[in-house]
Amino acid sequence: MPELLKMYLIICPLIFLGGFVDSMAGGGGLITLPAYLMAGVPVHFAAGTNKVVNGCGAAMAGFRYFRSGKVRLRPALCAAAGAIVGGYFGAEFAKNLSENLLQGLMLIALPLVALFLVLKKDFGQEAETEKTYSRRYEIGVSLAIGLVMGCYDGIVGPGTGTFLLMAFSALLGMDMVTASGCSRVGNLASNAAAATSFILGGKIMWALVVPGALCSILGNNCGVRFALRGGGKKIRGMIFVVLGMLFIKMLADLVTK
């Protein structure tokens, strides 16, 4: 029991923080997954438990955004469908692809994404007149976003929610808060697909699921409230934080190999 209590003391605060960040700008896994490893959870069980716990938090965040009118259902659900398919094929593709190559490409791409956000200061801001797209375009683009981001989630993983958010904003003209709401739905789908695989494989530490899920739900709930009150500016700032964490993580992974 003392060992389990020690795990709770390490994991629970970091899961809360990860849920808070994830609900706004994605990237919460950059905080939560290392938390499990710090607590001594074996890597496969850490990944599986993380997916189940984060899925609970994503469900809460998606529900809160939906209740606040910040989820556009058609693109969100189409992206979710694409993410399930993309996640599966991404995981299959990952078996035959060099992780070092992917991380090297990401180290080049991340500063470019940050530079884009710095230069395009109106990115993700709510426009006076909202852009309208045809139903076919919206469905097609949303499916493509889900497929590509789901595939990325299956191959690499960290930062999927952040890239979903940016894709919704850039390609479908959503403001940051609405894009964040839709990204929660898409990310929930990819989490659910991955979690199902881990559950069937028996790679879940169930003793950590309930307290972890409660902390994730609480963190996501607080993050959504913060985002709704602060609008796109707070989400935009959090994106820079997540991109920075992702860059540092991938650089560290390459250096230590």
Backbone bond lengths (Angstrom), bond angles and torsions (degrees), N, CA, C in turn:
res aa  C-N    CA-C-N  psi(-1)  N-CA   C-N-CA  omega(-1)  CA-C   N-CA-C  phi
1 M - - - 1.475 - - 1.525 112.79 -
2 P 1.378 119.97 -43.97 1.459 119.86 177.49 1.525 112.60 -55.80
3 E 1.350 116.88 -38.73 1.468 120.79 179.48 1.525 110.67 -63.96
4 L 1.327 116.84 -41.01 1.462 121.32 178.40 1.523 110.96 -66.51
5 L 1.332 116.03 -39.72 1.464 120.42 178.06 1.528 110.43 -62.91
6 K 1.322 116.40 -39.66 1.468 120.74 177.35 1.524 110.54 -61.25
7 M 1.332 116.28 -40.56 1.465 120.45 177.54 1.526 110.98 -61.58
8 Y 1.346 115.33 -44.29 1.469 119.65 179.61 1.531 110.84 -59.61
9 L 1.329 116.97 -43.05 1.458 121.45 -176.45 1.527 111.60 -66.13
10 I 1.332 116.59 -30.93 1.469 120.32 178.08 1.527 110.55 -81.01
11 I 1.324 115.32 -46.90 1.465 120.32 -169.37 1.529 113.43 -78.06
12 C 1.318 117.78 -46.59 1.467 120.69 -169.95 1.537 114.28 -58.32
13 P 1.346 120.04 -47.94 1.474 118.75 178.89 1.534 112.64 -61.67
14 L 1.333 116.40 -37.54 1.467 119.96 -178.86 1.526 111.64 -73.39
15 I 1.332 117.03 -32.12 1.468 119.58 174.92 1.526 110.06 -66.37
16 F 1.320 117.08 -40.40 1.467 120.74 176.26 1.536 109.78 -58.88
17 L 1.333 116.95 -48.56 1.461 121.70 179.92 1.531 110.71 -62.19
18 G 1.351 116.41 -43.44 1.460 120.48 178.74 1.521 111.89 -61.57
19 G 1.335 117.09 -41.32 1.459 121.23 178.11 1.516 111.55 -64.26
20 F 1.331 116.67 -39.55 1.465 121.80 178.51 1.531 110.49 -60.28
21 V 1.324 116.11 -48.77 1.475 121.51 -179.67 1.527 110.27 -66.81
22 D 1.324 116.59 -44.58 1.458 121.97 -174.95 1.524 111.88 -62.03
23 S 1.327 117.25 -39.71 1.464 121.15 -177.24 1.515 112.30 -65.88
24 M 1.329 116.74 -23.50 1.461 120.95 -178.58 1.521 112.72 -94.71
25 A 1.323 116.14 -50.69 1.465 119.42 -170.52 1.516 114.03 -133.63
26 G 1.346 118.39 9.81 1.453 120.22 -175.77 1.521 110.77 73.76
27 G 1.323 116.30 -178.51 1.457 120.10 175.78 1.512 115.65 82.57
28 G 1.337 117.92 8.01 1.461 120.18 -179.75 1.510 113.72 -61.99
29 G 1.330 116.36 -27.13 1.465 120.54 179.06 1.514 113.08 -62.78
30 L 1.342 116.88 -22.84 1.458 120.48 176.89 1.526 111.47 -66.27
31 I 1.337 115.67 -20.47 1.462 121.22 177.86 1.522 111.10 -99.07
32 T 1.344 116.35 -43.33 1.466 119.59 -172.13 1.521 113.62 -75.60
33 L 1.326 118.13 -40.52 1.471 119.13 -177.62 1.528 111.82 -63.47
34 P 1.336 119.91 -47.02 1.472 119.09 175.28 1.530 113.04 -59.85
35 A 1.342 116.68 -28.06 1.472 119.94 179.64 1.526 110.51 -62.26
36 Y 1.324 116.92 -44.13 1.465 120.57 178.38 1.531 110.94 -62.92
37 L 1.330 115.63 -42.29 1.464 119.66 -178.98 1.531 110.70 -66.62
38 M 1.350 117.17 -38.16 1.470 121.06 176.49 1.524 111.26 -61.47
39 A 1.335 115.95 -33.62 1.463 120.75 -178.50 1.528 112.20 -80.81
40 G 1.331 117.28 -2.75 1.462 120.65 176.93 1.516 114.94 91.75
41 V 1.338 117.59 15.72 1.464 120.23 178.32 1.531 108.54 -78.37
42 P 1.338 119.59 130.38 1.465 121.60 177.75 1.527 111.17 -55.28
43 V 1.325 117.02 146.73 1.463 121.84 -168.09 1.525 114.00 -56.32
44 H 1.352 118.21 -43.85 1.464 119.49 -178.76 1.530 111.29 -68.46
45 F 1.312 116.77 -37.94 1.469 120.04 177.02 1.537 110.12 -69.67
46 A 1.337 116.42 -33.88 1.462 119.92 177.13 1.525 110.58 -63.67
47 A 1.332 116.15 -45.27 1.467 120.60 -179.88 1.529 110.72 -64.08
48 G 1.320 117.24 -44.49 1.461 120.89 -178.64 1.516 112.58 -66.71
49 T 1.327 116.99 -47.20 1.465 121.37 179.67 1.524 110.18 -63.35
50 N 1.331 116.33 -38.76 1.459 121.47 179.36 1.527 111.22 -60.87
51 K 1.328 117.25 -41.86 1.462 121.06 -179.65 1.528 111.38 -65.12
52 V 1.337 117.01 -42.56 1.473 120.41 179.65 1.523 110.63 -65.19
53 V 1.329 116.21 -48.24 1.463 121.32 -177.49 1.528 110.83 -64.71
54 N 1.335 117.17 -47.42 1.460 120.20 -179.40 1.524 112.01 -65.81
55 G 1.336 115.92 -30.01 1.466 119.69 176.62 1.522 111.21 -63.03
56 C 1.325 116.78 -39.08 1.476 121.04 177.20 1.524 110.63 -63.00
57 G 1.331 115.95 -42.81 1.460 120.03 178.68 1.517 112.17 -66.49
58 A 1.339 116.66 -40.25 1.463 120.86 179.10 1.524 111.06 -64.17
59 A 1.338 116.31 -36.14 1.468 120.45 177.89 1.528 110.04 -63.56
60 M 1.331 117.00 -43.39 1.465 120.71 177.80 1.523 111.15 -62.00
61 A 1.351 116.45 -46.80 1.464 120.37 -178.86 1.523 111.20 -62.15
62 G 1.340 116.37 -44.36 1.458 120.35 178.68 1.522 111.89 -59.76
63 F 1.331 115.84 -41.56 1.471 120.86 179.51 1.526 110.69 -64.11
64 R 1.342 116.82 -43.54 1.468 120.61 -178.95 1.532 110.98 -65.13
65 Y 1.345 116.73 -43.04 1.463 119.79 177.63 1.533 110.69 -63.93
66 F 1.335 116.42 -40.09 1.465 120.84 -179.69 1.525 110.37 -63.21
67 R 1.331 116.96 -45.29 1.468 121.00 179.80 1.527 111.77 -63.01
68 S 1.316 116.35 -27.87 1.460 120.80 -179.97 1.532 112.00 -88.24
69 G 1.325 116.91 3.99 1.463 121.01 179.15 1.509 113.63 75.07
70 K 1.344 117.18 23.16 1.455 121.54 -176.54 1.533 112.69 -109.75
71 V 1.337 116.45 27.49 1.466 121.02 173.18 1.519 108.09 -129.90
72 R 1.323 116.81 122.67 1.464 120.93 172.43 1.520 106.75 -90.72
73 L 1.334 115.24 109.13 1.463 120.65 -167.45 1.520 114.35 -60.64
74 R 1.324 118.39 -44.58 1.467 119.04 -175.19 1.532 112.27 -61.02
75 P 1.335 119.50 -53.93 1.470 117.49 178.03 1.524 113.05 -65.42
76 A 1.331 117.19 -34.46 1.472 119.72 -178.85 1.523 110.86 -64.72
77 L 1.338 117.01 -46.03 1.470 120.69 -177.94 1.523 111.66 -71.62
78 C 1.340 117.08 -36.54 1.469 119.57 176.76 1.520 110.74 -64.34
79 A 1.338 116.06 -42.00 1.465 119.74 177.61 1.525 110.81 -64.61
80 A 1.334 116.69 -37.27 1.467 120.31 178.41 1.520 110.88 -62.70
81 A 1.348 116.41 -42.86 1.468 120.20 178.26 1.523 110.68 -62.67
82 G 1.332 116.06 -43.36 1.461 120.02 178.29 1.519 112.16 -64.92
83 A 1.349 116.77 -36.23 1.465 120.97 -178.01 1.517 111.79 -65.96
84 I 1.343 117.06 -35.35 1.467 120.42 178.71 1.524 110.07 -64.02
85 V 1.336 116.00 -46.66 1.467 120.63 179.77 1.526 110.13 -67.22
86 G 1.339 115.97 -47.43 1.456 119.93 -179.07 1.519 112.77 -61.81
87 G 1.339 116.25 -38.26 1.459 120.26 179.14 1.516 112.53 -61.65
88 Y 1.338 115.37 -40.66 1.471 119.60 -179.32 1.533 110.28 -65.84
89 F 1.347 116.06 -51.02 1.461 119.16 -177.15 1.520 111.54 -69.88
90 G 1.335 116.82 -29.96 1.455 119.86 175.72 1.515 111.57 -63.44
91 A 1.331 115.99 -42.26 1.465 120.74 178.51 1.526 110.96 -64.01
92 E 1.340 115.72 -38.87 1.466 120.02 177.92 1.527 110.78 -66.71
93 F 1.339 115.45 -42.44 1.456 121.36 -178.71 1.530 111.06 -65.70
94 A 1.322 115.19 -34.55 1.470 120.74 -177.17 1.521 112.27 -61.19
95 K 1.317 116.48 -26.95 1.464 120.36 -178.12 1.528 111.79 -65.03
96 N 1.342 116.80 -22.86 1.460 120.46 -176.12 1.526 112.92 -115.77
97 L 1.327 117.20 15.75 1.460 120.30 -175.13 1.522 110.30 -122.65
98 S 1.324 115.71 144.70 1.459 120.71 179.42 1.531 110.23 -74.43
99 E 1.336 116.16 121.06 1.467 120.53 178.32 1.523 110.60 -66.08
100 N 1.347 116.72 -34.22 1.470 120.37 179.21 1.526 111.49 -62.28
101 L 1.349 116.13 -39.21 1.464 120.37 178.36 1.520 110.39 -62.84
102 L 1.325 116.02 -46.03 1.466 120.21 179.87 1.522 111.51 -61.68
103 Q 1.323 116.36 -44.50 1.458 119.68 -179.09 1.521 111.33 -66.02
104 G 1.344 116.66 -35.98 1.467 120.51 176.75 1.524 111.36 -62.59
105 L 1.335 116.35 -42.92 1.461 120.74 177.85 1.527 111.17 -63.92
106 M 1.338 115.95 -39.28 1.456 120.23 179.92 1.535 111.01 -65.95
107 L 1.330 117.40 -36.94 1.467 120.88 179.58 1.525 111.54 -64.41
108 I 1.338 116.37 -27.25 1.460 120.65 175.30 1.526 110.18 -80.12
109 A 1.340 115.58 -40.21 1.467 120.46 -173.75 1.529 113.23 -72.64
110 L 1.336 117.76 -38.18 1.470 120.53 -173.52 1.531 113.80 -60.83
111 P 1.342 119.64 -46.21 1.470 117.94 176.79 1.531 112.16 -62.89
112 L 1.336 117.43 -32.00 1.465 120.74 178.76 1.532 110.49 -66.97
113 V 1.340 116.25 -39.10 1.458 120.47 177.00 1.521 110.28 -63.69
114 A 1.333 116.27 -44.80 1.467 120.67 178.69 1.524 111.20 -61.86
115 L 1.350 116.46 -41.17 1.466 121.05 178.81 1.530 110.56 -62.95
116 F 1.329 116.17 -40.10 1.470 121.31 177.46 1.532 110.66 -58.95
117 L 1.334 116.74 -43.97 1.464 120.86 -179.54 1.532 111.42 -66.40
118 V 1.342 116.43 -36.03 1.462 120.10 179.25 1.527 110.80 -66.97
119 L 1.337 115.94 -44.46 1.464 120.63 -176.25 1.523 112.42 -75.18
120 K 1.332 117.00 -37.47 1.467 120.62 -178.02 1.527 108.85 -98.19
121 K 1.315 115.73 81.46 1.468 121.28 -173.28 1.523 113.24 -69.78
122 D 1.347 117.18 -18.79 1.467 119.46 179.50 1.527 112.10 -91.07
123 F 1.347 117.23 5.24 1.465 120.08 -178.02 1.522 110.74 -63.54
124 G 1.352 115.42 125.93 1.455 120.48 176.56 1.508 115.04 78.73
125 Q 1.334 117.29 5.98 1.458 118.71 177.66 1.518 109.65 -81.92
126 E 1.321 114.95 149.53 1.454 120.25 -178.76 1.524 108.86 -72.41
127 A 1.346 115.79 121.24 1.458 120.24 -178.32 1.525 110.84 -81.33
128 E 1.341 115.60 156.83 1.460 119.77 178.41 1.517 110.74 -65.29
129 T 1.321 116.26 -39.64 1.470 120.92 175.02 1.522 107.58 -118.91
130 E 1.309 116.50 117.26 1.461 121.28 -175.64 1.526 110.91 -69.52
131 K 1.326 115.79 137.27 1.464 120.13 177.91 1.517 109.95 -68.52
132 T 1.323 115.13 142.61 1.463 119.89 176.89 1.525 109.17 -117.77
133 Y 1.312 115.47 141.72 1.456 121.71 179.96 1.522 108.99 -126.83
134 S 1.321 115.20 156.60 1.459 118.66 177.38 1.522 109.56 -67.92
135 R 1.328 115.06 156.41 1.469 120.05 -179.55 1.525 110.25 -59.90
136 R 1.342 116.99 -40.97 1.470 120.82 -178.80 1.524 111.02 -63.40
137 Y 1.344 115.80 -44.38 1.468 119.36 179.37 1.529 110.73 -62.28
138 E 1.327 116.34 -46.09 1.462 120.78 -177.25 1.526 111.60 -61.49
139 I 1.344 116.09 -44.22 1.464 120.22 179.84 1.528 110.56 -65.89
140 G 1.349 115.54 -46.58 1.463 119.72 -177.86 1.517 112.87 -62.53
141 V 1.328 116.09 -46.23 1.466 120.61 -179.25 1.525 110.78 -66.75
142 S 1.334 116.87 -40.60 1.474 120.42 -179.45 1.524 111.16 -64.29
143 L 1.333 116.30 -42.45 1.469 119.70 176.69 1.528 110.74 -61.95
144 A 1.335 115.58 -42.46 1.468 119.79 179.73 1.530 111.10 -63.90
145 I 1.341 116.71 -41.83 1.470 120.27 177.14 1.529 109.83 -58.76
146 G 1.335 115.94 -47.37 1.460 120.23 -179.96 1.516 112.27 -61.80
147 L 1.329 116.86 -44.66 1.466 121.04 -179.14 1.532 111.36 -61.79
148 V 1.325 116.08 -49.16 1.465 120.60 -176.69 1.532 111.03 -66.89
149 M 1.339 116.21 -47.03 1.462 119.55 -178.44 1.525 111.92 -70.88
150 G 1.349 116.38 -34.24 1.466 120.06 174.97 1.515 110.84 -64.45
151 C 1.341 115.20 -40.52 1.467 120.60 177.80 1.527 110.21 -63.25
152 Y 1.339 116.14 -43.50 1.464 120.20 176.56 1.524 110.57 -60.53
153 D 1.332 116.50 -41.66 1.464 120.82 179.73 1.522 110.58 -61.26
154 G 1.340 116.17 -39.66 1.457 120.40 179.80 1.513 112.98 -70.23
155 I 1.342 116.65 -31.17 1.466 120.41 -177.17 1.523 111.80 -88.15
156 V 1.343 115.99 -50.65 1.468 121.19 -174.39 1.517 111.44 -111.30
157 G 1.342 116.81 -59.20 1.465 121.50 174.70 1.515 116.42 104.65
158 P 1.347 119.43 -69.80 1.463 120.49 -172.83 1.527 113.20 -58.56
159 G 1.335 115.89 135.05 1.458 120.61 177.10 1.513 115.31 89.12
160 T 1.345 117.70 4.72 1.467 120.30 -177.93 1.522 111.98 -57.37
161 G 1.329 116.95 -46.28 1.460 120.55 -179.19 1.519 112.04 -61.47
162 T 1.344 116.92 -36.91 1.461 121.64 179.59 1.522 110.45 -64.80
163 F 1.340 116.57 -45.59 1.465 119.99 -179.15 1.527 111.86 -70.35
164 L 1.325 117.31 -32.43 1.462 120.40 173.69 1.529 109.83 -60.83
165 L 1.326 115.76 -47.89 1.466 121.54 -179.69 1.530 110.35 -57.07
166 M 1.315 116.77 -48.17 1.461 120.66 -177.68 1.522 111.73 -66.81
167 A 1.328 117.56 -35.57 1.461 120.86 178.74 1.523 111.20 -67.48
168 F 1.320 117.34 -43.40 1.469 120.61 177.60 1.527 110.38 -59.93
169 S 1.318 116.85 -41.46 1.457 120.76 -177.86 1.529 111.61 -70.88
170 A 1.340 116.05 -44.32 1.462 120.21 -175.92 1.527 112.78 -73.26
171 L 1.325 117.81 -40.19 1.463 121.35 -172.09 1.525 114.24 -96.71
172 L 1.321 117.52 -21.45 1.461 120.35 -179.04 1.534 112.88 -121.49
173 G 1.318 116.46 9.29 1.454 120.98 173.41 1.516 115.32 64.78
174 M 1.326 118.17 26.64 1.468 120.76 -179.61 1.521 110.37 -81.14
175 D 1.343 116.11 147.55 1.453 118.94 170.23 1.529 108.29 -71.97
176 M 1.324 116.17 166.28 1.464 120.84 -173.17 1.528 113.26 -59.02
177 V 1.337 117.09 -40.25 1.463 119.53 -176.07 1.521 110.59 -68.97
178 T 1.352 117.10 -44.29 1.468 120.43 178.13 1.528 110.77 -65.17
179 A 1.334 116.66 -41.29 1.469 120.43 178.26 1.525 110.48 -62.40
180 S 1.339 116.61 -37.49 1.461 120.47 177.92 1.528 110.62 -65.26
181 G 1.336 116.80 -40.84 1.463 120.85 178.21 1.517 111.70 -62.55
182 C 1.338 116.41 -45.74 1.470 120.17 179.63 1.530 111.54 -66.65
183 S 1.334 115.89 -35.51 1.472 118.92 179.95 1.527 111.04 -65.95
184 R 1.347 117.56 -31.14 1.461 120.39 177.63 1.522 110.89 -63.77
185 V 1.338 116.54 -37.70 1.469 120.46 179.47 1.531 109.90 -67.76
186 G 1.339 116.22 -45.78 1.460 119.84 178.79 1.514 112.43 -63.30
187 N 1.330 116.31 -42.10 1.456 121.06 -179.82 1.528 111.74 -67.82
188 L 1.332 116.00 -33.91 1.469 120.20 176.60 1.521 110.62 -61.43
189 A 1.335 116.43 -40.10 1.470 120.57 179.97 1.530 111.34 -63.95
190 S 1.344 116.83 -45.79 1.466 118.92 -179.51 1.521 110.88 -68.20
191 N 1.346 117.10 -35.32 1.466 120.94 176.16 1.522 110.98 -62.97
192 A 1.348 115.76 -44.24 1.464 120.60 -178.26 1.521 111.30 -63.05
193 A 1.345 116.20 -41.17 1.467 120.16 179.48 1.527 110.68 -63.42
194 A 1.341 115.80 -45.68 1.467 119.96 -179.83 1.530 111.08 -67.69
195 A 1.340 116.31 -40.99 1.461 120.24 -179.22 1.521 111.51 -62.07
196 T 1.332 116.49 -38.90 1.470 121.08 178.38 1.524 110.69 -59.42
197 S 1.336 115.14 -42.84 1.465 119.95 179.13 1.527 111.18 -62.73
198 F 1.332 116.80 -43.97 1.468 120.82 -179.58 1.535 111.64 -67.75
199 I 1.333 116.91 -37.87 1.468 120.62 178.78 1.520 110.07 -63.89
200 L 1.337 116.20 -46.48 1.468 120.48 179.64 1.530 111.31 -63.87
201 G 1.336 115.67 -29.27 1.463 119.97 179.12 1.519 113.18 -86.31
202 G 1.349 117.38 0.35 1.466 121.04 178.59 1.508 114.06 68.31
203 K 1.340 117.21 31.62 1.467 121.09 -176.19 1.534 111.97 -109.08
204 I 1.314 117.34 42.66 1.466 122.22 178.73 1.530 109.13 -121.11
205 M 1.331 116.85 132.19 1.458 120.96 173.33 1.533 107.00 -92.97
206 W 1.329 115.83 92.88 1.462 121.16 -170.01 1.527 112.86 -64.82
207 A 1.322 118.29 -25.29 1.468 120.78 179.61 1.524 111.93 -63.74
208 L 1.349 116.55 -21.33 1.460 120.98 -179.57 1.525 112.94 -98.04
209 V 1.327 117.02 -11.28 1.470 120.21 -171.90 1.529 112.27 -67.58
210 V 1.346 117.32 -50.07 1.479 119.49 -175.01 1.529 111.88 -64.38
211 P 1.348 119.85 -54.13 1.477 118.32 178.40 1.526 112.37 -62.82
212 G 1.337 116.18 -36.83 1.459 119.88 178.46 1.520 111.92 -64.94
213 A 1.338 116.17 -43.65 1.469 120.59 179.92 1.525 111.01 -63.11
214 L 1.338 116.88 -40.32 1.466 120.61 179.31 1.534 110.60 -63.10
215 C 1.333 116.98 -42.51 1.466 121.04 178.67 1.528 111.07 -67.06
216 S 1.333 116.27 -39.21 1.461 120.32 179.03 1.523 111.14 -65.71
217 I 1.331 116.54 -43.16 1.467 121.30 178.43 1.528 110.49 -62.03
218 L 1.336 116.42 -43.63 1.460 120.74 179.52 1.527 110.98 -64.78
219 G 1.337 116.86 -44.05 1.458 121.00 179.14 1.513 112.12 -63.11
220 N 1.331 116.40 -43.49 1.466 120.59 178.43 1.518 111.39 -64.43
221 N 1.337 115.44 -40.69 1.465 119.76 179.73 1.531 111.01 -61.19
222 C 1.327 116.45 -45.12 1.470 120.86 178.57 1.528 110.99 -65.51
223 G 1.331 116.51 -39.95 1.467 120.72 -179.96 1.516 112.41 -63.57
224 V 1.343 117.04 -41.88 1.463 120.86 178.86 1.530 110.32 -63.80
225 R 1.328 116.59 -43.61 1.470 119.98 178.45 1.530 110.71 -59.71
226 F 1.324 115.56 -42.16 1.464 121.28 179.04 1.527 110.79 -63.33
227 A 1.343 116.69 -42.72 1.462 121.92 -179.01 1.521 111.41 -66.98
228 L 1.332 116.91 -43.72 1.464 120.68 -178.49 1.525 111.60 -65.45
229 R 1.323 116.38 -34.05 1.467 119.72 179.81 1.523 112.07 -78.77
230 G 1.334 115.97 -33.23 1.468 119.04 -176.66 1.510 114.06 -96.02
231 G 1.336 117.11 -12.90 1.448 120.22 179.76 1.520 113.06 67.99
232 G 1.342 114.62 -159.26 1.459 121.15 -173.49 1.511 114.88 -65.65
233 K 1.342 118.47 -26.70 1.468 120.15 -177.54 1.527 111.68 -62.03
234 K 1.333 116.63 -42.64 1.467 119.53 -179.88 1.525 111.18 -69.16
235 I 1.324 116.53 -37.33 1.470 119.86 177.94 1.520 110.02 -67.05
236 R 1.324 116.35 -42.60 1.469 120.82 178.53 1.529 110.91 -57.64
237 G 1.334 116.37 -45.40 1.459 120.10 178.43 1.514 112.10 -62.85
238 M 1.339 116.68 -38.93 1.460 120.58 -179.71 1.528 111.16 -68.03
239 I 1.332 117.57 -30.79 1.468 120.73 177.77 1.522 110.39 -60.70
240 F 1.340 117.44 -42.01 1.465 120.63 177.73 1.531 110.87 -60.61
241 V 1.321 116.41 -39.56 1.471 121.12 178.59 1.533 109.92 -62.14
242 V 1.335 116.22 -46.96 1.468 120.85 -178.40 1.523 111.13 -65.14
243 L 1.337 117.52 -43.56 1.468 120.42 178.64 1.525 110.59 -61.40
244 G 1.330 116.66 -39.32 1.462 120.55 177.16 1.516 112.01 -63.16
245 M 1.347 116.77 -44.75 1.477 121.01 178.83 1.522 110.55 -62.93
246 L 1.337 116.09 -41.41 1.457 120.50 -178.91 1.524 111.29 -65.24
247 F 1.348 116.57 -41.18 1.463 121.49 178.64 1.529 110.61 -62.47
248 I 1.326 116.54 -46.29 1.472 121.20 -179.33 1.522 111.24 -63.02
249 K 1.349 115.76 -42.41 1.473 120.20 -179.13 1.529 110.76 -61.96
250 M 1.331 116.58 -47.87 1.468 119.72 -176.44 1.518 111.45 -68.81
251 L 1.320 116.67 -36.55 1.457 120.05 176.61 1.529 110.58 -64.44
252 A 1.323 116.00 -42.69 1.473 120.76 178.79 1.532 111.02 -63.61
253 D 1.350 115.81 -40.36 1.467 119.52 179.30 1.521 111.46 -62.15
254 L 1.357 116.91 -40.53 1.461 120.41 -179.34 1.536 111.34 -70.04
255 V 1.324 116.07 -38.64 1.475 120.20 -177.74 1.515 111.86 -68.79
256 T 1.334 116.65 -36.46 1.470 120.82 -175.38 1.541 112.43 -83.86
257 K 1.326 118.00 -5.08 1.482 118.52 -179.41 1.511 110.31 -87.91
